[in-house]
Structures are given as structure tokens and as C-alpha cells.
């Protein structure tokens, strides 16, 4: 069963500043809402096993990055 969520559409008013400024504002709003990331994620179907593998790889990458940052900091 698919659960639908009703959301308010994103609106950008084109005022005196012009269309280019409004498009820039729209892109910024979409980025903060996570719409672009969600579109990229849904573009292709990913099997659950591959999704799980990617999630684990991403967590390992973040762990390695955190360890690297801790080793680079000077200890006082």
C-alpha cells in the first residue's frame, strides 16, 4: 500500500527583480526542501540488497572521514 502525503506546492513570486532572480530563488528552495535529491534517488529503482550495501558503504566512508579529521587535528 502506498501512502500519499499532501504537501503545499513551492511558490516563487516574480517581482521587480526579474525572472532570473526568481529561478535562482526557486532552485534554492528546492535544494533546501530536498526535492532535487529525492528526484535523483527515485530516478532508478534500486534493489533492497543494493540499497543496504550502499548505505553501509556510505556509513563506512563517513567513519573513515571522521577518523582522518581526528588525526589531522593538533592536540594541545
N, C-alpha and C positions, 0 to 999 in steps of 0.2 A: 504494500500500500504506500503510495506516495503522499507525503504531507506537503500541502501548499502553504506558503506564507505570503500574506498580503503586506506589501511594503509601499511606502509613499514614493512616487517617482521623483527622480532628481530633476530639479528645475534650475535653470540659469537664465537670468534676465539680461537681455542685451540692451544696454543703456547707451549713454553718450560716448562711452569708451570704445565702442566698436565690436565687431564680430570676433576678431582675433583674440581679444581680451576675454570674451565670453567663452570661447572654445578652450582657452587655457584654463579658465576657472572650472569648466566642466571636467576637463581631464584631471585636474587636481582633486575635485570632489569624488570622481570615480576611483581614483587611486586610494584616497583615504577610506572610502567605503569598502574597498577590496573587491570591486566589481571586475576589474581587469584580471586580477589574479584568479578569480573564480571562473571567468570565461576561459582562460588558458587551461585551467585544471579540467574543465568539462569538455574541452575540445575533442579529446580522445578518451575512449574507455580504457581503464586500467584494471587489470585483474586484481582481485584482493591480495593474492600472494605477492605480486609485484609491488603493489601499494605498500604492503607491510615491509618488504625488502627496502624500498626507497626511504620509508620512514626511519628504519633502523640505520641506514647509511647516513641520512641527514643528521640524526642524533649523534652518531659517531664523529661526523665532521665537526659538529658544534663542540663536542667534548675535546677533540684534538685542538681546535682553535682556542678554547678556554685554557688548556694546559700550556699551549705555546705562549699565550698572553701572560700567564702567571710566571713563566720562566723568563720572559723578557723584562719584566718589571724589576727595577732596582730595589733591593731590600735595605731599608735604613734601620 
